[in-house]
Amino acid sequence: MPLPKAELHLHVEGTLEPELAFELAARNGVELPYVDTDALREAYRFEDLQTFLNLYYELMAVLRTERDFEDLADAYLARAAAQGVRHAEIFFDPQAHLARGVGMGTVVDGLWRALGRSQEKHGVSTRLIMCFLRDESAESAMETLEAAKPYLDRIAGIGLDSAEAGHPPAKFREVYEAAAALGLRRVAHAGEEGPPEYIAQALDVLGVERVDHGLRCMEDPELVARLVRDRIPLTLCPLSNVRLRAVGTLADHPLPAMLDAGLLCTVNSDDPAYFGGYVGDTFDAVRDTLGLGEDRLRELARNSFLASFLEYDEELRRRYLAEVEAYEFP
């Protein structure tokens, strides 16, 4: 039985395994520029974030119908449950679908068909977080928020993702203010490619409650002290950091130092179909490569529930935390 955990940094489009990509391509009459799944897996060799994003958006072409999004989310939830995930807060990128002529309702309704039954089917509670693409305009983000208004009963929060370099968080001040007025939770990717100042901007300008990645905070001791003092969660993705060359090797990852500094770190899979492992695989990797012992692994699992947006059901959060404390490592 795996260690119980929450996953807080997971892009549902990034769970598109090659086998499902080919299945959906056949279903929808989409021709992929790869002869088979092995050739597609070979394409999963990235030089940097932008190289990855090019493939990521290319493969989205197979996602056309509610059923496609339902199948995508359900496949992720089944894998996540098998690796000990009890709660998942799932990102999706509506702008990438709207640009292809796929409506907001198709995306949200399809995802929700899987998420709405996840607790019963997989034993995984869920929240849905809508991300804006930071390399698109602030006006496009505002239009996307407007398009999402009929679906806010199913969207818990907003995030900010895609290419970070040259796209500071402050660019999206107005849409984050509008989202806050609607009662949406706020997170943002910052400090992966971008400098530590982007983390501070996300906090000060966007009012985020959680920082996705945040890896480069370690370059700024004052920022680290602030994150520790204010208990701002960081959703780290170690396997992603290696594949996208934010760190040289997993052995170079600052996770142990971040935990030693008192940061509220969580471990997540980001885009697991592309980066070589789901969240349970990531826990195994940091245990084996970084030498994290049982106390540290339990701390990471505990942090994942503390950092989650489970305020809507504190009893459920307490139950999950009790499972973490009661867990006996093999």
C-alpha positions in Angstrom: 0.0 0.0 0.0 1.5 3.4 -1.0 2.0 6.3 1.3 -1.2 8.5 1.2 -0.6 11.8 -0.5 -2.2 14.7 -2.3 -1.1 15.9 -5.8 -1.2 19.7 -6.2 0.8 20.3 -9.4 -0.6 18.2 -12.2 -1.5 19.3 -15.7 -4.2 17.0 -17.0 -3.1 17.5 -20.6 0.4 16.3 -19.4 -1.0 12.9 -18.5 -1.7 12.1 -22.2 0.2 8.8 -22.6 1.2 7.8 -26.1 -1.2 4.9 -26.2 -4.2 7.1 -25.4 -2.9 9.8 -27.8 -3.1 7.2 -30.6 -6.4 5.9 -29.5 -8.0 9.4 -29.4 -6.3 10.3 -32.8 -8.0 7.3 -34.4 -11.3 8.1 -32.7 -11.2 11.7 -34.0 -9.5 11.2 -37.4 -6.4 13.0 -36.4 -3.1 12.0 -38.1 -0.1 12.2 -35.8 3.3 12.7 -37.3 4.7 9.6 -35.6 4.6 6.0 -36.9 3.8 4.4 -33.6 3.9 4.9 -29.8 7.6 4.1 -29.6 8.4 6.9 -32.1 6.3 9.2 -30.0 8.0 8.2 -26.8 11.3 8.9 -28.6 10.1 12.5 -29.2 9.9 12.9 -25.4 13.5 14.2 -25.3 13.4 17.8 -24.4 16.1 20.4 -24.5 14.2 22.9 -22.4 10.7 24.1 -21.4 9.9 25.5 -24.8 10.9 22.3 -26.6 8.5 20.4 -24.3 5.7 22.8 -24.8 5.9 22.5 -28.6 5.1 18.8 -28.3 2.7 19.3 -25.5 0.5 21.6 -27.6 0.9 19.5 -30.8 -0.6 16.5 -29.1 -3.5 18.4 -27.7 -5.0 18.1 -31.2 -6.4 14.7 -30.4 -8.6 16.1 -27.6 -11.8 17.1 -29.3 -14.9 15.9 -27.4 -16.2 15.6 -23.9 -15.5 11.9 -24.0 -11.9 12.6 -24.8 -11.4 14.8 -21.8 -13.3 12.4 -19.6 -11.1 9.5 -20.7 -8.0 11.6 -20.2 -8.9 12.6 -16.6 -10.2 9.1 -15.7 -6.9 7.5 -16.9 -4.9 9.9 -14.7 -7.1 9.3 -11.6 -6.8 5.5 -11.9 -3.0 5.8 -12.1 -2.9 8.3 -9.3 -5.0 6.2 -7.0 -2.8 3.2 -7.5 0.2 5.4 -6.4 -1.5 6.5 -3.1 -3.1 9.8 -4.2 -6.1 10.5 -2.1 -6.7 14.1 -3.3 -5.8 15.8 -6.6 -6.0 19.5 -7.6 -5.9 19.3 -11.3 -4.8 22.0 -13.8 -6.2 22.5 -17.2 -5.3 24.9 -20.0 -8.5 26.2 -21.7 -6.9 28.7 -24.0 -5.0 25.9 -25.8 -8.4 24.3 -26.5 -10.4 27.4 -27.3 -7.8 28.3 -29.9 -8.5 25.0 -31.6 -12.3 25.6 -31.6 -13.0 23.3 -28.6 -15.4 25.1 -26.4 -15.0 25.7 -22.6 -18.1 23.6 -21.9 -16.7 20.7 -23.8 -13.5 20.8 -21.7 -15.0 21.4 -18.3 -18.0 19.1 -18.7 -15.8 16.3 -20.0 -13.3 16.7 -17.2 -16.0 16.9 -14.7 -17.6 13.6 -15.8 -14.5 11.9 -14.5 -13.8 14.2 -11.5 -17.4 14.1 -10.3 -17.3 10.4 -9.8 -13.7 10.1 -8.8 -14.3 9.9 -5.0 -16.6 7.0 -5.5 -14.8 5.2 -8.3 -11.1 5.8 -7.3 -11.2 7.0 -3.7 -9.7 10.4 -4.8 -11.3 13.7 -4.0 -10.6 16.4 -6.6 -10.5 20.2 -7.3 -10.2 21.7 -10.8 -7.9 24.7 -11.4 -8.0 26.7 -14.6 -4.6 28.0 -15.8 -3.9 30.9 -18.0 -1.0 30.7 -20.6 1.5 33.4 -19.6 2.9 33.6 -23.1 -0.6 34.8 -24.3 -1.9 38.3 -23.6 -3.5 39.5 -20.4 -6.6 40.3 -22.5 -6.8 36.7 -23.6 -6.6 35.6 -20.0 -9.5 38.0 -19.1 -11.6 36.7 -22.0 -10.9 33.1 -20.8 -12.1 34.0 -17.2 -15.2 35.5 -18.7 -15.9 32.3 -20.7 -15.4 30.3 -17.6 -18.1 32.1 -15.5 -20.9 29.6 -16.3 -18.7 26.8 -15.0 -17.4 28.3 -11.7 -19.4 25.8 -9.7 -16.8 23.3 -10.9 -13.7 25.5 -11.0 -12.0 26.0 -7.7 -9.2 28.4 -8.7 -6.9 29.8 -11.3 -3.2 29.3 -12.1 -0.6 30.6 -14.5 1.6 28.3 -16.5 3.5 27.9 -19.8 6.7 29.6 -20.8 7.9 31.7 -17.8 10.9 33.5 -19.2 10.0 37.1 -20.2 6.5 36.9 -18.9 6.4 38.2 -15.3 3.4 37.6 -13.1 2.6 41.3 -12.9 1.4 41.1 -16.5 -1.7 39.3 -15.1 -2.6 41.6 -12.2 -6.0 42.5 -13.4 -7.3 39.0 -14.2 -6.1 37.8 -10.8 -7.9 40.7 -9.1 -11.1 39.8 -11.1 -10.7 36.1 -10.1 -10.2 37.0 -6.4 -13.5 39.0 -6.6 -15.2 35.9 -7.9 -13.9 33.9 -4.9 -11.5 31.8 -6.8 -8.3 30.4 -5.2 -5.1 31.7 -6.8 -1.8 29.9 -7.6 0.9 30.6 -10.2 4.0 29.0 -11.6 7.0 31.1 -10.6 10.7 30.5 -10.0 11.2 27.6 -12.3 12.8 29.3 -15.3 12.1 32.8 -14.0 14.1 34.6 -11.3 13.3 34.7 -7.6 11.7 38.1 -8.2 8.9 36.4 -10.1 8.0 34.5 -6.9 7.8 37.7 -4.9 5.7 39.2 -7.7 3.3 36.3 -7.7 2.8 36.8 -3.9 2.7 40.6 -3.9 0.9 41.4 -7.2 -1.2 38.4 -7.8 -1.9 37.4 -4.2 -1.2 33.8 -4.8 -1.8 31.3 -1.9 0.6 28.7 -3.2 3.6 28.9 -5.5 4.0 26.2 -8.2 7.7 25.2 -8.5 9.4 28.1 -6.6 12.7 26.3 -7.0 14.8 29.4 -7.4 13.7 30.9 -4.1 16.9 29.3 -2.7 18.9 32.1 -4.5 17.3 34.7 -2.2 17.7 34.1 1.5 15.2 36.9 2.4 12.6 35.3 0.1 13.2 32.0 1.8 12.7 33.5 5.2 9.4 35.1 4.0 8.1 31.8 2.6 8.9 30.0 5.8 7.4 32.7 8.0 4.2 32.9 6.0 4.0 29.2 5.4 3.6 29.6 1.6 3.4 26.1 0.1 5.7 25.2 -2.9 4.6 22.5 -5.3 7.9 21.1 -6.4 8.2 18.7 -9.4 11.7 17.1 -9.2 11.5 14.8 -12.2 10.2 17.7 -14.3 13.0 19.9 -13.1 15.5 17.3 -14.4 13.9 16.7 -17.7 13.5 20.4 -18.4 17.1 21.0 -17.1 16.2 23.3 -14.3 18.7 21.1 -12.4 21.5 19.1 -13.8 20.6 15.7 -12.2 18.1 14.6 -9.6 21.1 14.4 -7.2 21.5 18.1 -7.6 17.9 18.9 -6.6 17.7 21.4 -3.6 14.7 19.6 -2.1 16.6 18.4 1.0 18.0 21.9 1.6 14.6 23.4 1.1 13.1 21.0 3.7 16.0 21.8 6.1 15.3 25.5 5.7 11.7 24.9 6.9 9.9 25.5 3.6 6.5 23.9 3.2 7.4 21.7 0.2 5.3 19.2 -1.6 6.3 16.8 -4.3 4.3 16.4 -7.5 4.5 15.0 -11.0 3.7 18.0 -13.2 3.3 16.4 -16.7 3.9 12.7 -15.8 3.4 11.2 -19.3 6.2 13.4 -20.6 8.6 13.4 -17.6 8.9 9.7 -16.8 6.9 9.2 -13.7 3.7 9.8 -11.7 3.7 11.2 -8.1 4.4 7.8 -6.5 7.3 7.3 -8.8 8.6 10.8 -7.8 8.4 9.9 -4.1 10.4 6.8 -4.9 13.0 8.7 -6.9 13.6 11.4 -4.2 13.8 8.7 -1.6 16.4 6.7 -3.5 18.4 9.5 -5.0 18.3 12.2 -2.4 18.3 9.8 0.6 15.1 11.0 2.1 14.1 8.9 5.1 10.7 7.9 6.4 10.3 11.1 8.5 10.9 13.3 5.4 8.6 11.3 3.2 5.9 11.5 5.8 6.5 15.3 6.1 6.1 15.7 2.3 2.8 13.7 2.4 1.6 15.7 5.4 2.5 19.0 3.6 0.5 18.0 0.5 -2.7 17.9 2.5 -1.9 21.0 4.5 -1.2 22.9 1.3 -4.3 21.7 -0.4 -7.5 23.6 -0.9 -9.5 21.2 1.3 -11.0 24.0 3.4 -14.4 23.0 2.0 -14.2 19.7 3.9 -11.8 20.0 6.9 -13.1 16.6 8.2 -11.8 15.0 5.0 -8.5 16.8 5.4 -8.2 15.5 9.0 -9.0 12.0 7.8 -6.3 12.1 5.1 -3.7 13.5 7.6 -4.6 10.7 10.0 -3.9 8.2 7.2 -0.5 9.7 6.7 0.4 9.5 10.4 -0.9 5.9 10.7 1.0 4.7 7.6 3.6 2.0 8.1 6.4 2.0 5.7 7.3 -1.5 4.2 
